[in-house]
Amino acid sequence: MKVSHVEAWPVTMPLAEPYAIAYETVESATNVFLRIVTSRGIVGYGCAAPDAQITGETAEGVLLSTKDIIAPTLMNTDPLRMALQMSRLKRRLKTQSAALAMVDMALYDLMGKVASLPVYKLLGGFRDRIKTSVTVGILPVKETVSRAQELAADGFKALKIKGGKDVEVDIERIVEVRRTVGEKIELRFDANQGYSVEESLHFLVQTKPARVELVEQPTPKGQPGLLGRVTSGTSIPVMADESLMNLRDAFRLARRDLVDMVNIKLMKVGGIAEALQINAVASAANLEVMVGCMDEAALSIAAGLHFALARPNVAYADLDGHLDLIGDPSAGAVILRDGVLFPTNAPGLGFDLKD
């Protein structure tokens, strides 16, 4: 079996509800979809969600790389020799993690289809479902509370509240959400690098009665030592997100004992294969893992879900990036019931895009 055709195309999807985080407001997302066709007629699909702030990529750049690098490298090769093909691409796409993730997904999709198994079972199949949190962007306190009530009523058991612009308002936001939704809903907080060490610790002290489950990336990504100071100053788990972009980052964070948890996003690290290596480092260092996402179509969310289902130390999922996308051509690639994500259990990633 050889690769006979490679093509990519962009899809821009407005968000049903634009949202704000510490450093930007997001109104739409452009994902790039990839189709790899083989000589046996088996087709693998992948998806990239490039982000100029996080991955340093654009949709135009991913498309150009597909035309100039990815397609020529893969044509007439054996797609089941995945390690070989990805090694060749990594040498030429060193700073393009979303583009690499897109190819990685498509090759895993092909492998699963050849084996007639869903990817999560190929990878180990530790569980067959996982609870996901759902995100509330930065809103005024009353609107945050109202949105949290709506999501809890929809069946979500874990809410991730965004903040990082004003610590005092964030404290009020968390306290009021807890008071309104009750004790059974898990609350997570993401400052998106918006705090100093002092603000982080102040936030954690003041919100302790609200039982925040974890705090994600409170301090700037370029100064991991600050994360360590927050971690050592609180009993609440501290998670690295933007500070974890690759395997080397994982090793540094683990070696210096700077965090309690890490957020692995396929778009940041370059796909499932790389995520498995980072997860191994986290497991060796006794760090819990969250599988996260960006504004990603359901096909990409499916890839993150298959990884999350495969490993026992992946304790948390934050795979909600597809929920507000309008016009997602891969809608249905994952199944959501009362805040719990299930795979379709079809072979590969479990979804075929229409031609």
C-alpha positions as CSV (number, residue, x, y, z in Angstrom):
1,M,0.0,0.0,0.0
2,K,1.3,3.4,-1.0
3,V,0.2,7.0,-0.7
4,S,-1.4,8.0,-4.0
5,H,-2.9,11.4,-3.3
6,V,-2.6,14.1,-0.6
7,E,-4.7,17.2,-0.4
8,A,-5.6,19.9,2.1
9,W,-8.2,22.6,2.3
10,P,-9.1,25.3,4.8
11,V,-12.5,25.8,6.5
12,T,-13.3,29.0,8.4
13,M,-15.9,28.4,11.1
14,P,-17.6,31.2,13.1
15,L,-18.1,30.7,16.8
16,A,-21.7,30.6,17.9
17,E,-20.5,32.7,20.9
18,P,-17.3,34.6,20.6
19,Y,-15.2,34.5,23.8
20,A,-12.4,36.4,25.5
21,I,-9.3,35.1,27.2
22,A,-6.5,37.1,28.9
23,Y,-4.7,38.1,25.7
24,E,-7.3,38.0,22.9
25,T,-11.0,37.8,21.8
26,V,-11.9,34.9,19.4
27,E,-14.8,35.1,17.0
28,S,-13.9,32.4,14.4
29,A,-11.5,29.6,13.8
30,T,-9.9,28.4,10.5
31,N,-8.9,24.7,10.5
32,V,-7.1,22.9,7.7
33,F,-8.3,19.5,6.8
34,L,-6.1,16.8,5.2
35,R,-7.0,13.8,3.1
36,I,-4.4,11.1,2.4
37,V,-5.5,8.5,-0.2
38,T,-3.8,5.2,-0.6
39,S,-3.4,2.8,-3.5
40,R,-5.9,0.4,-1.8
41,G,-8.5,3.1,-1.6
42,I,-8.3,3.5,2.2
43,V,-8.4,7.2,3.1
44,G,-7.0,8.9,6.3
45,Y,-8.1,12.3,7.5
46,G,-6.4,14.8,9.7
47,C,-7.0,18.4,10.9
48,A,-4.8,21.3,11.9
49,A,-5.9,24.2,14.1
50,P,-3.0,26.7,13.6
51,D,-2.8,29.5,16.1
52,A,-0.5,32.5,15.6
53,Q,-0.2,33.1,19.4
54,I,0.3,29.5,20.5
55,T,1.8,27.4,17.6
56,G,3.1,30.4,15.5
57,E,1.3,29.1,12.4
58,T,-1.4,30.3,10.1
59,A,-3.8,28.4,7.8
60,E,-2.0,29.8,4.8
61,G,1.3,28.5,6.1
62,V,-0.1,25.0,6.7
63,L,-1.5,24.9,3.2
64,L,1.8,26.0,1.7
65,S,3.6,23.4,3.7
66,T,1.2,20.7,2.5
67,K,1.9,21.6,-1.1
68,D,5.6,22.1,-0.8
69,I,6.7,19.6,1.9
70,I,4.0,17.2,3.2
71,A,2.6,16.0,-0.1
72,P,6.0,15.5,-1.9
73,T,7.4,13.7,1.2
74,L,4.4,11.3,1.6
75,M,3.7,10.5,-2.1
76,N,4.4,6.8,-3.0
77,T,5.5,6.0,0.5
78,D,4.1,3.3,2.9
79,P,1.8,5.2,5.3
80,L,2.0,2.4,7.8
81,R,5.7,3.1,8.4
82,M,4.5,6.1,10.4
83,A,7.6,6.6,12.5
84,L,9.7,6.9,9.3
85,Q,7.4,9.3,7.5
86,M,6.9,11.6,10.6
87,S,10.7,11.6,11.2
88,R,11.2,12.9,7.6
89,L,8.6,15.5,8.0
90,K,9.8,16.7,11.4
91,R,13.2,17.6,10.0
92,R,11.5,20.1,7.6
93,L,8.6,21.2,9.7
94,K,10.5,21.8,13.0
95,T,8.4,24.8,14.0
96,Q,5.0,23.7,12.6
97,S,3.4,21.6,15.3
98,A,-0.2,21.9,14.0
99,A,0.8,20.8,10.5
100,L,2.7,17.8,12.0
101,A,-0.4,17.0,14.2
102,M,-2.6,17.0,11.1
103,V,-0.4,14.4,9.3
104,D,0.0,12.4,12.5
105,M,-3.8,12.1,12.8
106,A,-4.3,11.1,9.2
107,L,-1.7,8.4,9.5
108,Y,-3.2,7.0,12.7
109,D,-6.6,7.2,11.0
110,L,-5.2,5.1,8.2
111,M,-3.6,2.6,10.6
112,G,-6.8,2.1,12.5
113,K,-8.8,1.6,9.3
114,V,-6.3,-1.0,8.0
115,A,-6.5,-2.8,11.4
116,S,-10.3,-2.4,11.5
117,L,-9.9,-0.9,15.0
118,P,-10.5,2.5,16.6
119,V,-7.2,4.3,17.4
120,Y,-7.7,4.3,21.1
121,K,-7.7,0.5,21.2
122,L,-4.6,0.4,19.0
123,L,-2.9,2.6,21.6
124,G,-4.0,0.5,24.7
125,G,-7.7,1.2,25.2
126,F,-7.5,2.0,29.0
127,R,-11.0,3.5,29.1
128,D,-13.9,4.0,26.6
129,R,-15.1,7.4,27.7
130,I,-14.0,10.4,29.6
131,K,-15.6,13.4,31.3
132,T,-14.7,16.8,29.7
133,S,-14.8,20.3,31.1
134,V,-16.4,23.1,29.1
135,T,-15.0,26.6,29.0
136,V,-16.5,29.9,30.1
137,G,-14.6,32.8,28.6
138,I,-13.9,36.1,30.3
139,L,-17.3,37.7,31.0
140,P,-18.7,40.1,33.6
141,V,-19.5,38.3,36.9
142,K,-23.3,38.1,36.4
143,E,-22.9,36.8,32.8
144,T,-20.3,34.2,33.9
145,V,-22.7,32.9,36.6
146,S,-25.5,32.7,34.1
147,R,-23.4,30.9,31.6
148,A,-22.2,28.5,34.2
149,Q,-25.8,27.7,35.2
150,E,-26.7,27.0,31.6
151,L,-23.8,24.6,31.1
152,A,-24.5,22.8,34.4
153,A,-28.1,22.4,33.3
154,D,-26.9,20.9,30.0
155,G,-25.2,18.1,32.0
156,F,-21.6,19.3,32.2
157,K,-20.0,18.3,35.5
158,A,-16.8,20.3,35.1
159,L,-16.4,24.0,34.2
160,K,-13.2,25.8,33.3
161,I,-13.5,29.5,34.0
162,K,-11.1,31.8,32.1
163,G,-9.5,34.8,33.7
164,G,-6.2,36.6,34.1
165,K,-7.1,40.2,33.5
166,D,-8.2,41.3,36.9
167,V,-7.5,39.1,39.9
168,E,-10.1,40.6,42.2
169,V,-12.8,40.2,39.6
170,D,-11.6,36.7,39.0
171,I,-12.0,35.9,42.7
172,E,-15.5,37.2,42.7
173,R,-16.3,35.3,39.6
174,I,-15.2,32.0,41.0
175,V,-16.9,32.5,44.4
176,E,-20.2,33.4,42.8
177,V,-20.1,30.5,40.3
178,R,-19.5,28.1,43.2
179,R,-22.3,29.6,45.2
180,T,-24.7,29.3,42.3
181,V,-23.9,25.9,40.8
182,G,-23.4,24.1,44.1
183,E,-20.8,21.7,45.4
184,K,-21.1,18.9,42.9
185,I,-19.7,20.8,39.8
186,E,-15.9,20.7,39.4
187,L,-14.4,24.2,38.9
188,R,-11.1,24.7,37.1
189,F,-9.5,28.1,36.5
190,D,-7.2,29.2,33.6
191,A,-5.4,32.5,33.9
192,N,-3.7,32.1,30.5
193,Q,-0.4,33.6,31.7
194,G,-2.1,36.7,33.1
195,Y,-0.9,36.7,36.7
196,S,2.3,37.4,38.7
197,V,3.3,34.9,41.3
198,E,1.8,37.2,44.0
199,E,-1.5,37.5,42.2
200,S,-1.6,33.8,41.6
201,L,-1.1,33.0,45.3
202,H,-3.6,35.7,46.3
203,F,-6.2,34.2,44.0
204,L,-5.7,30.7,45.4
205,V,-5.9,31.8,49.0
206,Q,-9.1,33.8,48.4
207,T,-10.8,31.1,46.3
208,K,-9.9,28.2,48.6
209,P,-13.5,28.0,50.1
210,A,-14.8,27.7,46.5
211,R,-12.7,24.5,46.1
212,V,-11.0,25.2,42.8
213,E,-9.9,21.8,41.4
214,L,-6.8,23.2,39.6
215,V,-5.3,26.4,38.3
216,E,-3.9,26.4,34.7
217,Q,-0.9,28.4,33.6
218,P,-1.2,31.4,35.9
219,T,2.2,32.9,35.0
220,P,4.0,33.8,31.7
221,K,5.1,30.8,29.7
222,G,8.7,32.1,29.1
223,Q,9.5,32.0,32.9
224,P,8.8,28.5,34.1
225,G,10.5,29.2,37.4
226,L,7.5,31.4,38.2
227,L,5.2,28.4,37.9
228,G,7.4,26.6,40.3
229,R,7.0,29.3,42.9
230,V,3.3,29.2,42.6
231,T,3.3,25.4,42.8
232,S,5.4,25.4,46.0
233,G,3.2,28.0,47.5
234,T,-0.1,26.3,47.4
235,S,-1.7,22.9,47.9
236,I,-4.0,23.3,44.9
237,P,-2.7,21.6,41.8
238,V,-0.9,23.9,39.3
239,M,-0.9,23.0,35.6
240,A,1.5,24.0,32.8
241,D,-0.2,24.7,29.4
242,E,1.6,27.3,27.3
243,S,4.9,26.4,29.1
244,L,4.6,22.9,27.6
245,M,5.2,22.9,23.8
246,N,7.3,19.8,23.3
247,L,9.0,16.8,24.8
248,R,12.0,18.9,26.0
249,D,9.6,21.2,27.9
250,A,8.0,18.3,29.6
251,F,11.4,17.0,30.8
252,R,12.5,20.4,32.1
253,L,9.2,20.9,34.0
254,A,9.3,17.4,35.5
255,R,13.1,17.5,36.3
256,R,12.7,20.8,38.2
257,D,9.4,19.7,39.9
258,L,7.8,23.0,38.7
259,V,4.2,21.8,38.3
260,D,1.7,19.2,39.5
261,M,0.1,18.6,36.1
262,V,0.6,19.2,32.4
263,N,-1.9,20.0,29.6
264,I,-1.0,18.1,26.5
265,K,-2.6,19.6,23.3
266,L,-2.0,17.8,20.1
267,M,-1.7,21.1,18.2
268,K,1.1,22.3,20.5
269,V,3.2,19.1,20.5
270,G,2.7,17.7,17.0
271,G,0.2,14.9,17.3
272,I,-0.6,11.7,19.1
273,A,2.8,10.0,18.7
274,E,4.6,13.0,20.4
275,A,1.8,13.2,23.0
276,L,2.5,9.6,24.0
277,Q,6.2,10.4,24.6
278,I,5.3,13.5,26.7
279,N,2.8,11.5,28.6
280,A,5.5,8.9,29.4
281,V,7.7,11.6,30.9
282,A,4.7,12.9,32.9
283,S,3.9,9.4,34.1
284,A,7.6,8.8,35.2
285,A,7.5,12.1,37.1
286,N,4.1,11.3,38.7
287,L,2.5,14.2,37.0
288,E,-1.2,14.0,36.1
289,V,-2.2,14.9,32.6
290,M,-5.0,16.8,31.0
291,V,-5.7,16.5,27.3
292,G,-6.6,19.9,26.1
293,C,-7.5,21.6,22.8
294,M,-7.8,24.9,21.0
295,D,-10.6,25.9,18.6
296,E,-10.6,22.6,16.8
297,A,-13.1,20.8,14.6
298,A,-14.6,17.6,15.9
299,L,-12.2,15.4,13.9
300,S,-9.2,16.9,15.8
301,I,-11.1,16.6,19.1
302,A,-11.6,12.9,18.2
303,A,-7.8,12.5,17.9
304,G,-7.3,14.1,21.3
305,L,-10.0,11.9,22.7
306,H,-8.5,8.7,21.4
307,F,-5.2,9.6,23.1
308,A,-7.0,10.4,26.3
309,L,-8.8,7.1,26.3
310,A,-5.6,5.1,25.8
311,R,-3.5,6.0,28.9
312,P,-4.3,5.6,32.6
313,N,-2.5,8.7,33.9
314,V,-4.6,11.0,31.6
315,A,-6.9,12.1,34.4
316,Y,-8.6,15.1,32.8
317,A,-10.0,16.1,29.5
318,D,-10.7,19.6,28.3
319,L,-12.0,18.7,24.8
320,D,-14.7,21.3,24.1
321,G,-13.1,23.3,21.2
322,H,-15.6,22.0,18.7
323,L,-18.8,22.8,20.5
324,D,-19.4,26.3,19.3
325,L,-18.1,26.0,15.8
326,I,-20.6,26.7,13.1
327,G,-20.3,24.7,9.9
328,D,-17.8,22.0,11.1
329,P,-17.6,19.4,8.3
330,S,-16.6,16.8,10.9
331,A,-19.5,17.3,13.3
332,G,-20.3,13.9,14.7
333,A,-16.7,12.7,15.0
334,V,-17.2,12.4,18.8
335,I,-20.3,11.8,20.9
336,L,-21.2,14.0,23.9
337,R,-23.6,12.8,26.5
338,D,-24.1,14.8,29.8
339,G,-20.6,16.2,29.7
340,V,-18.9,12.8,28.9
341,L,-17.2,12.2,25.5
342,F,-17.4,8.9,23.7
343,P,-15.7,7.8,20.5
344,T,-17.8,6.6,17.6
345,N,-16.0,3.3,17.8
346,A,-15.7,3.1,14.0
347,P,-12.2,2.2,12.8
348,G,-9.4,4.8,12.9
349,L,-10.5,8.2,14.3
350,G,-14.1,7.1,13.6
351,F,-15.2,9.6,11.0
352,D,-14.9,10.1,7.2
353,L,-15.2,13.5,5.7
354,K,-17.5,13.9,2.6
355,D,-15.8,14.5,-0.7
